[in-house]
Amino acid sequence: MAVDYAVIVVYLAGMLGMGWWGMRRAKSKSDFLVAGRRLGPWMYSGTMAAIVLGGASTIGGVGLGYKYGLSGAWMVFAIGLGLLALSIFFSARIARLKVYTVSEMLDLRYGGKAGILTGVVMWAYTLMLAVTSTIAYATIFDVLFDMNRTVAIILGGSIVVAYSALGGMWSITLTDMVQFVVKTVGVLLLLLPIAVVKAGGFAEMKAQLPSEYFAPFGIGGETIFTYVLIYTFGMLIGQDIWQRVFTARTDKVASYGGTVAGTYCLVYALAGAVIGTAARVLYPKLPSADDAFATIVKDELPMGVRGLVLAAALAAVMSTSSGALIACATVANNDVWSRLRGVASRRGDDHDEVTGNRVFILIMGVAVIGIAIALNNVIEALTVAYNLLVGGLLVPILGGLLWKRGTVYGALASVIVGGVAVIGLMASYGILANEPIYYGLLSSLAAYLIVSLATRPTDPAILANWRERLAGRSTEDDEAPAESVSVPS
């Protein structure tokens, strides 16, 4: 294992080095939070794919393949579909808004008053997303070093907090590009073919497993529908995803680059399911499906390759964790704390802006590590996060983009009714039940339509400014252009 350890240590040291490099270039709020809005198609596609394909997509995707066969790809497939929908229909308009958070977009569209409430809901979602990613470090470091769970979470979490706080989105962008390459090589180019060969090829896999393992809908129609509802729609509205859209150099980069990343996700989804199916042939009686990834890596891969593939799993977790962490800190600082203090988050001293956001990353990072140590059930935490996000914010966000008659009071009613319904139904039916998101989303939609139609339409001046921003014709921005930095595309 010495070579494998060396690969991991070099990888982790490289992440910290990228953080230091990014710190030297994060000179303004725009640099720190959205990488100066300068990413070209190559870097944008790689970093977008990196953030959406986390530990759940890698370790969990293989686990679903182990349990259900090829149809286990549907969870990650739904993520890819969501990213494609976002990129094709919305990302160009979102990029032209030149904002930093989803709540700022809602304030522009509805004329204020929705920011703090929507910010709190988005903060809760990004916090739990960061927590679930951080918990996954325990699994990986246990395979690597037989490390205590708490120590593993502190180690992995501290590295992510360090490079995220040092350089903000610049550091995260650079590390995500490395993580994208490592995941591509480790999972797609190495683990996938090796797993299939070790299992005897597709013919042997079909001979060893029931036919439903190779049925495209074997996981069940209701499960697929729920994945689409939660993950596909969740991709459309999450702060962690939107913050990456804001990094695009142009609206065309956001649209084209996101489409490439979404297509990559579909390939990654199928690869994970195939690896899990191969693991079922090799290890038919694992105690848990989520052990499939670690087991096949540990037992079937040669020295060195094993370290690279484990680094790929670590990369998947770290990319999602860092993206969720900076999103959580951005929302906490810009949408909640600044508004509660009555301080506008507009033009100010760039150094103070960067310092303030850096401090919030540290605070949120410590909170995430603490909650991750105390929490055991990853699936429940992730389900709560996505239920709150989709049930509370999907309707007012998409309504604002698609329906000009929607009002701020309709948006507020939608957030409150949808959020309360989801929480109440989770308490009644159980966190993992499908009913909370079904009925919560319907109640949110009903509240939005009824209250919007019952209240005065949005001020025409607000809508006119909104249309100007969507079209990219407004010169208004949160700060002056940052210093020029050479960035590869």
VEXLOZA-327732 format. One record per residue (C-alpha): x, y, z. Coordinates in Angstrom, 1 decimal. Layout:
BEGIN
+--------+--------+--------+
:   east :  north :     up :
+--------+--------+--------+
:      X :      Y :      Z :
...
+--------+--------+--------+
This chain:
BEGIN
+--------+--------+--------+
:   east :  north :     up :
+--------+--------+--------+
:    0.0 :    0.0 :    0.0 :
:    3.0 :    2.3 :    0.2 :
:    2.7 :    3.4 :   -3.4 :
:   -1.1 :    4.0 :   -2.9 :
:   -0.4 :    6.1 :    0.2 :
:    2.1 :    8.2 :   -1.8 :
:   -0.4 :    8.9 :   -4.5 :
:   -3.0 :   10.1 :   -2.0 :
:   -0.5 :   12.2 :   -0.1 :
:    0.7 :   13.9 :   -3.3 :
:   -2.9 :   14.5 :   -4.3 :
:   -3.8 :   16.1 :   -1.0 :
:   -0.7 :   18.2 :   -0.9 :
:   -1.6 :   19.4 :   -4.5 :
:   -5.0 :   20.5 :   -3.3 :
:   -3.5 :   22.7 :   -0.6 :
:   -1.0 :   24.0 :   -3.2 :
:   -3.8 :   25.0 :   -5.5 :
:   -5.4 :   26.8 :   -2.6 :
:   -2.3 :   28.8 :   -2.0 :
:   -2.1 :   29.7 :   -5.8 :
:   -5.7 :   30.7 :   -5.8 :
:   -5.2 :   33.0 :   -2.8 :
:   -2.8 :   35.1 :   -4.7 :
:   -5.4 :   35.8 :   -7.4 :
:   -8.5 :   36.3 :   -5.3 :
:   -8.2 :   40.1 :   -5.1 :
:  -11.9 :   41.1 :   -5.2 :
:  -15.3 :   39.8 :   -4.3 :
:  -15.9 :   38.7 :   -7.9 :
:  -12.6 :   36.8 :   -7.9 :
:  -13.3 :   35.2 :   -4.6 :
:  -16.9 :   34.2 :   -5.1 :
:  -17.2 :   33.6 :   -8.9 :
:  -13.6 :   33.4 :  -10.2 :
:  -13.9 :   36.8 :  -11.7 :
:  -16.6 :   35.5 :  -14.2 :
:  -13.7 :   34.5 :  -16.5 :
:  -14.0 :   30.8 :  -17.1 :
:  -13.8 :   29.5 :  -20.7 :
:  -15.6 :   26.4 :  -22.0 :
:  -12.9 :   23.9 :  -21.0 :
:  -12.5 :   24.9 :  -17.4 :
:  -16.2 :   25.7 :  -17.0 :
:  -17.2 :   22.2 :  -18.3 :
:  -14.7 :   20.4 :  -16.1 :
:  -15.5 :   22.3 :  -12.9 :
:  -19.3 :   22.0 :  -13.4 :
:  -19.0 :   18.2 :  -13.9 :
:  -16.8 :   18.0 :  -10.9 :
:  -19.2 :   19.7 :   -8.5 :
:  -22.3 :   17.7 :   -9.5 :
:  -20.6 :   14.3 :   -9.4 :
:  -19.7 :   13.9 :   -5.8 :
:  -19.4 :   11.0 :   -3.4 :
:  -23.1 :   10.1 :   -3.7 :
:  -22.7 :    9.9 :   -7.5 :
:  -19.5 :    7.8 :   -7.3 :
:  -19.8 :    5.6 :   -4.2 :
:  -23.6 :    5.7 :   -4.1 :
:  -23.9 :    5.2 :   -7.9 :
:  -21.8 :    2.1 :   -7.8 :
:  -23.8 :    0.9 :   -4.8 :
:  -27.1 :    1.3 :   -6.7 :
:  -25.5 :   -0.6 :   -9.6 :
:  -24.6 :   -3.4 :   -7.1 :
:  -28.2 :   -3.5 :   -5.8 :
:  -30.3 :   -2.9 :   -9.0 :
:  -27.9 :   -3.4 :  -12.0 :
:  -27.8 :   -1.1 :  -14.9 :
:  -31.0 :    0.8 :  -13.8 :
:  -29.0 :    1.9 :  -10.8 :
:  -27.7 :    4.6 :  -13.1 :
:  -30.9 :    6.5 :  -12.8 :
:  -30.0 :    8.7 :   -9.8 :
:  -26.8 :   10.1 :  -11.5 :
:  -28.7 :   10.1 :  -14.8 :
:  -31.3 :   12.4 :  -13.3 :
:  -28.5 :   14.7 :  -12.2 :
:  -27.2 :   14.8 :  -15.7 :
:  -30.6 :   15.5 :  -17.1 :
:  -31.0 :   18.4 :  -14.7 :
:  -27.7 :   19.9 :  -15.7 :
:  -28.6 :   19.6 :  -19.4 :
:  -32.0 :   21.3 :  -18.8 :
:  -30.3 :   24.1 :  -16.8 :
:  -27.7 :   24.6 :  -19.5 :
:  -30.0 :   24.5 :  -22.5 :
:  -33.0 :   26.5 :  -21.2 :
:  -31.8 :   28.8 :  -18.3 :
:  -28.0 :   29.1 :  -17.8 :
:  -27.4 :   31.8 :  -20.5 :
:  -30.1 :   34.1 :  -18.9 :
:  -28.8 :   33.3 :  -15.3 :
:  -25.2 :   34.2 :  -16.3 :
:  -26.3 :   37.6 :  -17.8 :
:  -27.9 :   38.6 :  -14.4 :
:  -24.4 :   39.2 :  -13.0 :
:  -25.5 :   38.3 :   -9.4 :
:  -23.9 :   36.2 :   -6.7 :
:  -26.8 :   34.2 :   -5.2 :
:  -30.2 :   32.8 :   -6.0 :
:  -31.7 :   35.2 :   -3.5 :
:  -30.3 :   38.2 :   -5.3 :
:  -32.0 :   36.9 :   -8.5 :
:  -35.3 :   36.6 :   -6.6 :
:  -34.9 :   40.2 :   -5.3 :
:  -34.3 :   41.5 :   -8.8 :
:  -37.3 :   39.6 :  -10.2 :
:  -39.8 :   40.4 :   -7.4 :
:  -38.5 :   43.7 :   -6.1 :
:  -37.0 :   42.7 :   -2.8 :
:  -38.6 :   41.3 :    0.4 :
:  -37.9 :   37.7 :   -0.5 :
:  -34.1 :   37.7 :    0.2 :
:  -33.7 :   36.6 :    3.9 :
:  -36.4 :   33.9 :    3.8 :
:  -35.1 :   32.3 :    0.6 :
:  -31.6 :   32.8 :    1.8 :
:  -32.3 :   30.8 :    5.0 :
:  -33.8 :   27.9 :    3.0 :
:  -30.9 :   27.9 :    0.6 :
:  -28.4 :   28.1 :    3.4 :
:  -30.0 :   25.0 :    5.1 :
:  -29.8 :   23.1 :    1.8 :
:  -26.1 :   24.0 :    1.1 :
:  -25.1 :   23.3 :    4.7 :
:  -26.6 :   19.8 :    4.7 :
:  -25.1 :   19.1 :    1.2 :
:  -21.7 :   20.0 :    2.6 :
:  -22.3 :   17.8 :    5.6 :
:  -23.2 :   14.8 :    3.6 :
:  -20.1 :   15.2 :    1.4 :
:  -17.9 :   15.6 :    4.5 :
:  -19.2 :   12.4 :    6.1 :
:  -18.1 :   10.5 :    3.0 :
:  -14.4 :   11.1 :    3.9 :
:  -14.8 :    8.5 :    6.7 :
:  -15.5 :    5.7 :    4.2 :
:  -12.5 :    6.6 :    2.0 :
:  -10.0 :    7.1 :    4.7 :
:  -11.1 :    4.0 :    6.4 :
:  -10.3 :    2.0 :    3.3 :
:   -7.0 :    3.8 :    2.9 :
:   -5.6 :    4.0 :    6.4 :
:   -8.1 :    2.1 :    8.7 :
:   -8.7 :    5.5 :   10.2 :
:  -11.1 :    6.5 :   13.0 :
:  -14.3 :    8.0 :   11.6 :
:  -14.0 :   11.3 :   13.5 :
:  -10.3 :   11.7 :   12.6 :
:  -11.1 :   11.0 :    8.9 :
:  -13.9 :   13.7 :    8.8 :
:  -11.6 :   16.2 :   10.5 :
:   -8.7 :   15.5 :    8.2 :
:  -10.7 :   15.6 :    5.0 :
:  -12.9 :   18.5 :    6.0 :
:   -9.9 :   20.6 :    7.2 :
:   -8.2 :   20.2 :    3.8 :
:  -11.3 :   21.4 :    1.9 :
:  -11.9 :   24.3 :    4.3 :
:   -8.2 :   25.3 :    4.0 :
:   -8.0 :   25.6 :    0.2 :
:  -11.6 :   27.0 :    0.0 :
:  -10.9 :   29.7 :    2.5 :
:   -7.5 :   30.6 :    1.0 :
:   -8.5 :   31.3 :   -2.6 :
:  -12.3 :   31.0 :   -2.7 :
:  -13.7 :   30.1 :   -6.1 :
:  -10.3 :   30.4 :   -7.8 :
:   -8.9 :   27.7 :   -5.6 :
:  -12.0 :   25.6 :   -5.9 :
:  -11.9 :   26.0 :   -9.7 :
:   -8.3 :   24.9 :  -10.0 :
:   -8.8 :   21.9 :   -7.6 :
:  -12.0 :   20.9 :   -9.4 :
:  -10.2 :   20.7 :  -12.7 :
:   -7.6 :   18.4 :  -11.2 :
:  -10.4 :   16.4 :   -9.6 :
:  -12.2 :   16.2 :  -12.9 :
:   -9.2 :   14.7 :  -14.6 :
:   -8.5 :   12.3 :  -11.7 :
:  -12.1 :   11.1 :  -11.7 :
:  -12.1 :   10.6 :  -15.5 :
:   -8.9 :    8.6 :  -15.4 :
:   -9.6 :    6.7 :  -12.2 :
:  -13.2 :    5.8 :  -12.7 :
:  -13.9 :    5.8 :  -16.5 :
:  -10.5 :    4.8 :  -17.9 :
:   -9.2 :    2.4 :  -15.2 :
:  -11.9 :    1.1 :  -12.8 :
:  -14.6 :    0.5 :  -15.4 :
:  -12.7 :   -1.7 :  -17.8 :
:  -10.8 :   -3.5 :  -15.0 :
:  -14.1 :   -4.3 :  -13.2 :
:  -15.8 :   -5.7 :  -16.3 :
:  -12.7 :   -7.8 :  -17.2 :
:  -12.5 :   -9.2 :  -13.6 :
:  -16.2 :  -10.1 :  -13.7 :
:  -15.6 :  -12.1 :  -16.9 :
:  -17.0 :   -9.7 :  -19.4 :
:  -20.6 :   -8.7 :  -20.1 :
:  -21.5 :  -12.2 :  -21.3 :
:  -20.5 :  -13.7 :  -18.0 :
:  -22.2 :  -11.0 :  -16.0 :
:  -25.5 :  -11.7 :  -17.8 :
:  -25.1 :  -15.4 :  -17.2 :
:  -24.4 :  -14.9 :  -13.4 :
:  -27.2 :  -12.3 :  -12.7 :
:  -31.0 :  -12.2 :  -13.0 :
:  -32.3 :  -10.6 :  -16.2 :
:  -33.8 :   -7.6 :  -14.3 :
:  -30.2 :   -6.5 :  -13.6 :
:  -30.0 :   -5.5 :  -17.3 :
:  -33.5 :   -4.0 :  -17.6 :
:  -33.4 :   -0.2 :  -18.1 :
:  -36.3 :    0.4 :  -15.6 :
:  -35.6 :   -2.4 :  -13.2 :
:  -35.2 :    0.0 :  -10.3 :
:  -38.9 :    0.9 :  -10.5 :
:  -40.9 :    3.7 :  -12.2 :
:  -41.8 :    5.5 :   -8.9 :
:  -38.2 :    5.6 :   -7.9 :
:  -37.1 :    7.0 :  -11.2 :
:  -39.8 :    9.6 :  -11.0 :
:  -38.7 :   10.6 :   -7.6 :
:  -35.1 :   10.9 :   -8.7 :
:  -36.1 :   13.2 :  -11.5 :
:  -38.3 :   15.3 :   -9.3 :
:  -35.6 :   15.7 :   -6.6 :
:  -32.3 :   15.7 :   -8.5 :
:  -33.2 :   16.9 :  -11.9 :
:  -35.2 :   19.9 :  -10.6 :
:  -32.7 :   20.3 :   -7.8 :
:  -30.0 :   21.0 :  -10.4 :
:  -32.1 :   23.8 :  -11.8 :
:  -32.1 :   25.9 :   -8.6 :
:  -29.3 :   25.0 :   -6.2 :
:  -26.9 :   27.8 :   -5.1 :
:  -23.9 :   25.5 :   -5.5 :
:  -24.8 :   25.0 :   -9.2 :
:  -25.8 :   28.6 :   -9.9 :
:  -22.6 :   29.9 :   -8.4 :
:  -20.7 :   27.9 :  -11.0 :
:  -22.9 :   29.3 :  -13.8 :
:  -21.9 :   32.8 :  -12.6 :
:  -18.2 :   31.9 :  -13.2 :
:  -18.8 :   31.6 :  -17.0 :
:  -17.0 :   34.1 :  -19.2 :
:  -20.0 :   34.5 :  -21.4 :
:  -23.6 :   33.3 :  -21.6 :
:  -22.6 :   31.0 :  -24.5 :
:  -19.9 :   29.4 :  -22.4 :
:  -22.5 :   28.8 :  -19.7 :
:  -24.9 :   27.1 :  -22.1 :
:  -22.4 :   25.1 :  -24.2 :
:  -20.0 :   24.2 :  -21.4 :
:  -22.9 :   23.1 :  -19.2 :
:  -24.3 :   20.9 :  -22.0 :
:  -20.9 :   19.2 :  -22.3 :
:  -20.8 :   18.6 :  -18.5 :
:  -24.4 :   17.2 :  -18.5 :
:  -23.5 :   14.8 :  -21.2 :
:  -20.4 :   13.7 :  -19.3 :
:  -22.7 :   13.0 :  -16.3 :
:  -24.8 :   10.6 :  -18.3 :
:  -21.7 :    8.6 :  -19.2 :
:  -20.5 :    8.7 :  -15.6 :
:  -23.9 :    7.4 :  -14.5 :
:  -23.8 :    4.4 :  -16.7 :
:  -20.2 :    3.7 :  -15.8 :
:  -21.0 :    3.6 :  -12.1 :
:  -23.9 :    1.2 :  -12.7 :
:  -21.7 :   -1.2 :  -14.7 :
:  -19.0 :   -1.2 :  -12.1 :
:  -21.6 :   -2.0 :   -9.4 :
:  -23.1 :   -4.8 :  -11.5 :
:  -19.6 :   -6.3 :  -12.0 :
:  -19.0 :   -6.0 :   -8.2 :
:  -22.3 :   -8.0 :   -7.7 :
:  -20.8 :  -10.9 :   -9.7 :
:  -17.5 :  -10.7 :   -7.9 :
:  -18.9 :  -10.2 :   -4.4 :
:  -22.5 :  -11.4 :   -4.3 :
:  -23.0 :  -11.2 :   -0.5 :
:  -21.6 :   -7.9 :    0.6 :
:  -23.2 :   -6.6 :    3.9 :
:  -24.0 :   -3.2 :    2.3 :
:  -24.3 :   -2.1 :   -1.3 :
:  -22.3 :    1.0 :   -0.5 :
:  -19.3 :   -1.2 :    0.3 :
:  -19.1 :   -2.3 :   -3.4 :
:  -16.9 :    0.6 :   -4.5 :
:  -14.4 :    0.3 :   -1.8 :
:  -14.3 :   -3.6 :   -1.9 :
:  -13.7 :   -3.8 :   -5.7 :
:  -11.0 :   -1.1 :   -5.5 :
:   -9.2 :   -2.7 :   -2.6 :
:   -9.3 :   -6.3 :   -3.8 :
:   -9.1 :   -6.1 :   -7.6 :
:   -6.9 :   -3.2 :   -8.6 :
:   -3.1 :   -3.4 :   -8.8 :
:   -0.8 :   -1.3 :   -6.6 :
:   -0.6 :    2.4 :   -7.7 :
:   -3.8 :    2.1 :   -9.8 :
:   -5.7 :    1.4 :   -6.5 :
:   -4.3 :    4.7 :   -5.1 :
:   -5.3 :    6.6 :   -8.2 :
:   -8.9 :    5.3 :   -8.1 :
:   -9.2 :    6.0 :   -4.4 :
:   -7.9 :    9.5 :   -5.2 :
:  -10.7 :    9.7 :   -7.7 :
:  -13.3 :    8.9 :   -5.1 :
:  -11.7 :   11.4 :   -2.8 :
:  -11.8 :   13.9 :   -5.7 :
:  -15.5 :   13.3 :   -6.2 :
:  -16.2 :   14.0 :   -2.5 :
:  -13.9 :   17.0 :   -2.2 :
:  -15.3 :   18.7 :   -5.3 :
:  -18.9 :   18.6 :   -4.1 :
:  -17.9 :   19.4 :   -0.5 :
:  -15.9 :   22.5 :   -1.5 :
:  -18.6 :   23.7 :   -3.9 :
:  -21.3 :   23.3 :   -1.2 :
:  -19.1 :   25.0 :    1.4 :
:  -18.5 :   28.2 :   -0.6 :
:  -22.2 :   28.3 :   -1.6 :
:  -23.2 :   27.9 :    2.1 :
:  -20.8 :   30.7 :    3.2 :
:  -21.8 :   33.0 :    0.3 :
:  -25.5 :   32.7 :    1.2 :
:  -24.8 :   33.0 :    4.9 :
:  -22.8 :   36.2 :    4.5 :
:  -24.5 :   37.9 :    1.5 :
:  -28.2 :   36.8 :    1.9 :
:  -28.6 :   36.3 :    5.6 :
:  -26.0 :   38.1 :    7.8 :
:  -25.6 :   41.2 :    5.7 :
:  -29.4 :   41.7 :    5.4 :
:  -29.9 :   41.1 :    9.1 :
:  -27.3 :   43.8 :    9.9 :
:  -28.9 :   46.1 :    7.3 :
:  -25.6 :   46.3 :    5.4 :
:  -25.9 :   46.3 :    1.6 :
:  -23.6 :   43.8 :   -0.1 :
:  -22.8 :   46.1 :   -2.9 :
:  -19.8 :   48.3 :   -3.7 :
:  -17.3 :   48.4 :   -0.9 :
:  -13.6 :   47.8 :   -0.2 :
:  -12.6 :   44.7 :   -2.1 :
:  -10.2 :   43.6 :    0.6 :
:  -13.0 :   43.7 :    3.2 :
:  -15.3 :   41.8 :    0.9 :
:  -12.8 :   39.0 :    0.4 :
:  -11.9 :   38.9 :    4.1 :
:  -15.5 :   38.7 :    5.2 :
:  -16.3 :   35.9 :    2.8 :
:  -13.1 :   34.1 :    3.9 :
:  -14.2 :   34.3 :    7.5 :
:  -17.6 :   32.9 :    6.7 :
:  -16.0 :   29.9 :    4.9 :
:  -14.0 :   29.2 :    8.0 :
:  -17.1 :   29.5 :   10.3 :
:  -19.3 :   27.4 :    8.1 :
:  -16.5 :   24.9 :    7.6 :
:  -16.1 :   24.3 :   11.3 :
:  -19.9 :   23.9 :   11.6 :
:  -20.0 :   21.4 :    8.7 :
:  -17.2 :   19.3 :   10.3 :
:  -19.0 :   19.3 :   13.7 :
:  -22.4 :   18.3 :   12.3 :
:  -20.8 :   15.6 :   10.1 :
:  -19.1 :   14.1 :   13.2 :
:  -22.5 :   14.1 :   15.0 :
:  -24.6 :   12.8 :   12.1 :
:  -24.6 :    9.2 :   10.9 :
:  -27.3 :    8.8 :    8.2 :
:  -26.1 :   10.4 :    5.0 :
:  -29.1 :    9.5 :    2.9 :
:  -31.5 :   11.0 :    5.3 :
:  -29.5 :   14.3 :    5.5 :
:  -29.3 :   14.5 :    1.7 :
:  -33.0 :   13.8 :    1.4 :
:  -33.9 :   16.6 :    3.9 :
:  -31.6 :   19.0 :    2.0 :
:  -33.2 :   18.3 :   -1.4 :
:  -36.7 :   18.1 :   -0.1 :
:  -36.4 :   21.6 :    1.4 :
:  -34.7 :   23.0 :   -1.7 :
:  -37.2 :   21.6 :   -4.2 :
:  -40.3 :   21.9 :   -2.0 :
:  -39.6 :   25.5 :   -0.9 :
:  -37.7 :   27.2 :   -3.8 :
:  -38.4 :   25.4 :   -7.1 :
:  -41.7 :   27.1 :   -7.8 :
:  -40.8 :   30.7 :   -7.0 :
:  -37.5 :   30.5 :   -8.9 :
:  -38.9 :   28.9 :  -12.1 :
:  -42.1 :   30.9 :  -11.7 :
:  -40.0 :   34.1 :  -11.7 :
:  -38.1 :   33.0 :  -14.8 :
:  -41.2 :   31.8 :  -16.8 :
:  -44.3 :   33.7 :  -15.5 :
:  -44.4 :   37.5 :  -15.4 :
:  -47.6 :   37.5 :  -13.4 :
:  -45.9 :   36.0 :  -10.3 :
:  -45.5 :   38.4 :   -7.4 :
:  -43.3 :   38.7 :   -4.4 :
:  -46.2 :   37.8 :   -2.1 :
:  -46.8 :   34.7 :   -4.2 :
:  -43.1 :   33.8 :   -4.0 :
:  -43.1 :   34.2 :   -0.2 :
:  -46.3 :   32.2 :    0.2 :
:  -44.8 :   29.5 :   -2.0 :
:  -41.6 :   29.3 :    0.1 :
:  -43.5 :   29.2 :    3.4 :
:  -46.3 :   26.8 :    2.4 :
:  -43.9 :   24.5 :    0.5 :
:  -41.3 :   24.4 :    3.2 :
:  -43.8 :   23.9 :    6.1 :
:  -45.6 :   21.1 :    4.1 :
:  -42.4 :   19.3 :    3.4 :
:  -41.2 :   19.4 :    7.0 :
:  -44.6 :   18.4 :    8.3 :
:  -45.0 :   15.5 :    5.8 :
:  -41.5 :   14.2 :    6.6 :
:  -42.4 :   14.1 :   10.2 :
:  -45.6 :   12.3 :    9.4 :
:  -44.6 :    9.9 :    6.6 :
:  -40.9 :    9.6 :    7.4 :
:  -37.8 :   11.4 :    5.9 :
:  -37.3 :    8.9 :    3.1 :
:  -40.9 :    8.7 :    2.0 :
:  -41.9 :   10.1 :   -1.4 :
:  -45.1 :   11.8 :   -0.3 :
:  -43.3 :   14.9 :    1.3 :
:  -41.8 :   16.1 :   -1.9 :
:  -44.9 :   15.2 :   -4.0 :
:  -47.4 :   17.0 :   -1.8 :
:  -45.0 :   19.7 :   -0.7 :
:  -44.3 :   20.7 :   -4.3 :
:  -48.0 :   20.7 :   -5.2 :
:  -48.9 :   22.9 :   -2.2 :
:  -46.0 :   25.3 :   -3.1 :
:  -47.3 :   25.6 :   -6.6 :
:  -50.9 :   26.2 :   -5.5 :
:  -49.8 :   28.9 :   -3.0 :
:  -47.7 :   30.7 :   -5.7 :
:  -50.6 :   30.7 :   -8.2 :
:  -53.4 :   31.7 :   -5.8 :
:  -51.5 :   34.4 :   -4.0 :
:  -49.9 :   35.9 :   -7.1 :
:  -53.3 :   36.2 :   -8.8 :
:  -54.8 :   37.7 :   -5.7 :
:  -52.2 :   40.4 :   -5.3 :
:  -51.1 :   43.4 :   -7.4 :
:  -48.8 :   42.6 :  -10.3 :
:  -45.1 :   43.3 :   -9.9 :
:  -44.2 :   47.0 :  -10.6 :
:  -43.6 :   47.5 :  -14.3 :
:  -40.4 :   49.3 :  -13.6 :
:  -39.1 :   46.3 :  -11.6 :
:  -40.0 :   44.0 :  -14.5 :
:  -38.4 :   46.3 :  -17.0 :
:  -35.1 :   46.3 :  -15.1 :
:  -35.4 :   42.5 :  -14.8 :
:  -35.8 :   42.1 :  -18.6 :
:  -32.8 :   44.4 :  -19.1 :
:  -30.7 :   42.2 :  -16.8 :
:  -31.9 :   39.0 :  -18.4 :
:  -31.0 :   40.3 :  -21.8 :
:  -27.6 :   41.4 :  -20.6 :
:  -28.1 :   45.0 :  -21.6 :
:  -27.7 :   46.4 :  -18.1 :
:  -24.3 :   47.7 :  -17.1 :
:  -25.1 :   47.4 :  -13.4 :
:  -22.8 :   45.0 :  -11.4 :
:  -21.9 :   44.5 :   -7.9 :
:  -18.4 :   45.8 :   -8.3 :
:  -15.9 :   47.2 :  -10.7 :
:  -14.1 :   44.8 :  -13.1 :
:  -11.4 :   42.9 :  -11.4 :
:   -7.7 :   43.0 :  -12.4 :
:   -6.9 :   41.0 :  -15.5 :
:   -5.7 :   37.4 :  -14.9 :
:   -4.7 :   35.1 :  -17.6 :
:   -6.9 :   32.0 :  -17.5 :
:   -6.8 :   29.0 :  -19.8 :
:  -10.0 :   28.2 :  -21.5 :
+--------+--------+--------+
